[in-house]
Amino acid sequence: MSIDQRLAAPPPVDLRQPASPARPASQPPASRARKLTRSKSLRRLVSPVALLLLWQAVSTAGLISAQKLPPPTEIWHTALTLITTDSPAYGTLQGAMLISLERVAIGFVIGGTLSPASTTPWGAHHEPEIPLVPAHLG
């Protein structure tokens, strides 16, 4: 395909003709489409659950060391302990997450302020270099 063919305008569309009300044969009926959507949704839900069950079974069978990869039930129990227990050693997850969120917000504000402040003078004093034709076509 030549460059002229690639850059040529698409053929005009006649807007005076109404769209045909008949559905193409390749499009499934609405009920079949809903059934396919439900089937996809169910597979999306079942996949992670099946993976967790497999992980638990492998961990319980002792095929994977609990020190390397603890079972999901142990991870869940530890998470609940970190969240609900009120002691100096546990129950500090919320505070640690709040500190992390604060650091993210500070970084976002600093970056969002310095980036435009440092790039605006550069863009105002330099000629833009916007190619009109992509490099592989020129």
VOPAGU-2260 file (C-alpha; in pm, 1 decimal, decimal comma):
REM VOPAGU-2260
SITE   aa  ch    i         X         Y         Z
SITE  MET   A    0       0,0       0,0       0,0
SITE  SER   A    1     147,6     335,5    -101,2
SITE  ILE   A    2     169,8     646,3     113,2
SITE  ASP   A    3     -91,5     819,0    -103,3
SITE  GLN   A    4    -334,7     534,1     -41,1
SITE  ARG   A    5    -271,7     546,9     333,5
SITE  LEU   A    6    -323,5     923,0     351,4
SITE  ALA   A    7    -628,9     923,4     122,2
SITE  ALA   A    8    -961,5    1016,4     278,4
SITE  PRO   A    9   -1208,1     734,0     339,7
SITE  PRO   A   10   -1496,6     705,6      93,6
SITE  PRO   A   11   -1791,5     933,2     172,8
SITE  VAL   A   12   -2090,2     792,0     357,6
SITE  ASP   A   13   -2435,9     859,9     221,6
SITE  LEU   A   14   -2637,2     982,5     520,2
SITE  ARG   A   15   -2963,2    1005,0     323,4
SITE  GLN   A   16   -3014,1     628,5     324,7
SITE  PRO   A   17   -3173,1     498,6     644,9
SITE  ALA   A   18   -2995,5     219,5     824,2
SITE  SER   A   19   -3152,6    -118,9     761,1
SITE  PRO   A   20   -3364,8    -233,2    1057,2
SITE  ALA   A   21   -3277,1    -599,0     998,0
SITE  ARG   A   22   -3009,5    -741,2    1223,1
SITE  PRO   A   23   -2713,1    -907,4    1051,0
SITE  ALA   A   24   -2711,7   -1286,3    1065,3
SITE  SER   A   25   -2380,5   -1294,1    1253,9
SITE  GLN   A   26   -2518,5   -1105,6    1554,1
SITE  PRO   A   27   -2664,6   -1338,7    1820,0
SITE  PRO   A   28   -3011,9   -1280,1    1962,1
SITE  ALA   A   29   -3035,8   -1074,7    2279,3
SITE  SER   A   30   -3109,9   -1373,9    2502,7
SITE  ARG   A   31   -2804,5   -1562,6    2375,9
SITE  ALA   A   32   -2587,0   -1252,8    2426,3
SITE  ARG   A   33   -2709,2   -1222,3    2786,4
SITE  LYS   A   34   -2639,7   -1590,5    2847,2
SITE  LEU   A   35   -2284,2   -1549,5    2710,4
SITE  THR   A   36   -2232,0   -1244,6    2930,9
SITE  ARG   A   37   -2353,8   -1435,1    3238,3
SITE  SER   A   38   -2125,3   -1724,0    3150,7
SITE  LYS   A   39   -1826,3   -1489,0    3120,8
SITE  SER   A   40   -1913,2   -1322,7    3451,2
SITE  LEU   A   41   -1939,6   -1659,5    3622,2
SITE  ARG   A   42   -1600,7   -1768,8    3485,2
SITE  ARG   A   43   -1445,7   -1443,0    3603,8
SITE  LEU   A   44   -1580,4   -1507,4    3951,4
SITE  VAL   A   45   -1494,0   -1876,9    3965,0
SITE  SER   A   46   -1133,0   -1840,0    3845,7
SITE  PRO   A   47    -996,4   -1651,2    4149,5
SITE  VAL   A   48   -1196,6   -1868,7    4388,6
SITE  ALA   A   49   -1060,6   -2184,9    4223,6
SITE  LEU   A   50    -707,8   -2044,7    4244,0
SITE  LEU   A   51    -748,1   -1973,7    4616,9
SITE  LEU   A   52    -885,9   -2322,8    4679,5
SITE  LEU   A   53    -596,9   -2478,5    4485,7
SITE  TRP   A   54    -346,5   -2267,4    4681,3
SITE  GLN   A   55    -504,2   -2373,6    5010,4
SITE  ALA   A   56    -501,6   -2741,1    4909,0
SITE  VAL   A   57    -136,1   -2728,8    4799,1
SITE  SER   A   58     -38,8   -2553,4    5122,6
SITE  THR   A   59    -235,3   -2796,8    5338,3
SITE  ALA   A   60     -79,4   -3095,4    5159,2
SITE  GLY   A   61     263,7   -2955,5    5243,7
SITE  LEU   A   62     378,6   -2923,5    4882,7
SITE  ILE   A   63     473,2   -2560,7    4948,3
SITE  SER   A   64     641,6   -2449,2    5268,0
SITE  ALA   A   65     425,1   -2218,4    5481,7
SITE  GLN   A   66     734,6   -2004,8    5539,8
SITE  LYS   A   67     768,3   -1940,0    5165,5
SITE  LEU   A   68     400,8   -1907,2    5081,7
SITE  PRO   A   69     154,1   -1918,9    5370,6
SITE  PRO   A   70    -194,9   -2052,5    5296,9
SITE  PRO   A   71    -473,0   -1802,4    5227,0
SITE  THR   A   72    -645,9   -1882,6    5557,9
SITE  GLU   A   73    -333,5   -1784,9    5751,9
SITE  ILE   A   74    -298,1   -1462,6    5552,3
SITE  TRP   A   75    -664,4   -1380,7    5618,9
SITE  HIS   A   76    -626,2   -1449,4    5991,0
SITE  THR   A   77    -313,1   -1231,8    6011,5
SITE  ALA   A   78    -485,6    -947,1    5824,2
SITE  LEU   A   79    -782,5    -956,8    6062,0
SITE  THR   A   80    -546,2    -960,6    6359,7
SITE  LEU   A   81    -356,2    -659,1    6225,8
SITE  ILE   A   82    -678,2    -469,9    6171,6
SITE  THR   A   83    -877,2    -555,8    6483,9
SITE  THR   A   84    -628,3    -611,9    6766,5
SITE  ASP   A   85    -554,5    -301,2    6970,8
SITE  SER   A   86    -201,5    -339,5    7100,3
SITE  PRO   A   87     137,5    -181,9    7026,7
SITE  ALA   A   88     248,0    -485,0    6824,3
SITE  TYR   A   89     -79,2    -532,7    6634,3
SITE  GLY   A   90    -365,7    -311,3    6530,0
SITE  THR   A   91    -129,2     -63,9    6366,1
SITE  LEU   A   92    -226,5    -133,4    6004,8
SITE  GLN   A   93    -464,9     161,7    5982,5
SITE  GLY   A   94    -204,4     403,2    6115,2
SITE  ALA   A   95      62,1     271,5    5879,6
SITE  MET   A   96    -176,0     296,2    5584,2
SITE  LEU   A   97    -266,5     652,9    5679,3
SITE  ILE   A   98     101,8     749,1    5690,9
SITE  SER   A   99     158,6     586,4    5349,2
SITE  LEU   A  100    -142,1     768,0    5203,8
SITE  GLU   A  101      -8,7    1094,8    5344,2
SITE  ARG   A  102     328,8    1033,9    5178,0
SITE  VAL   A  103     160,9     955,5    4845,6
SITE  ALA   A  104     -45,1    1276,3    4866,9
SITE  ILE   A  105     262,7    1485,3    4948,8
SITE  GLY   A  106     452,3    1333,2    4653,8
SITE  PHE   A  107     156,8    1394,9    4423,5
SITE  VAL   A  108     133,3    1760,5    4529,1
SITE  ILE   A  109     509,1    1815,0    4490,3
SITE  GLY   A  110     517,9    1643,0    4150,2
SITE  GLY   A  111     202,0    1814,7    4030,8
SITE  THR   A  112     346,6    2152,9    4125,1
SITE  LEU   A  113     707,5    2115,6    4013,0
SITE  SER   A  114     638,3    1942,4    3682,5
SITE  PRO   A  115     430,4    2219,7    3520,4
SITE  ALA   A  116     643,8    2488,3    3684,9
SITE  SER   A  117     961,5    2341,4    3537,7
SITE  THR   A  118     830,6    2249,0    3191,8
SITE  THR   A  119     622,4    2559,4    3110,2
SITE  PRO   A  120     925,0    2789,1    3057,6
SITE  TRP   A  121    1082,4    2524,6    2832,7
SITE  GLY   A  122     770,4    2495,0    2619,5
SITE  ALA   A  123     721,1    2872,0    2599,5
SITE  HIS   A  124    1071,4    2940,6    2463,0
SITE  HIS   A  125    1117,0    2653,3    2218,7
SITE  GLU   A  126     961,2    2586,9    1881,8
SITE  PRO   A  127     732,9    2284,5    1902,6
SITE  GLU   A  128     857,8    1985,2    1709,7
SITE  ILE   A  129     534,4    1818,7    1608,9
SITE  PRO   A  130     577,7    1599,7    1302,5
SITE  LEU   A  131     296,2    1625,1    1051,0
SITE  VAL   A  132     372,0    1284,2     899,9
SITE  PRO   A  133     482,9     988,7    1112,5
SITE  ALA   A  134     853,4     907,7    1078,3
SITE  HIS   A  135     795,7     567,9     918,6
SITE  LEU   A  136     594,3     728,0     635,4
SITE  GLY   A  137     825,3    1022,5     567,5
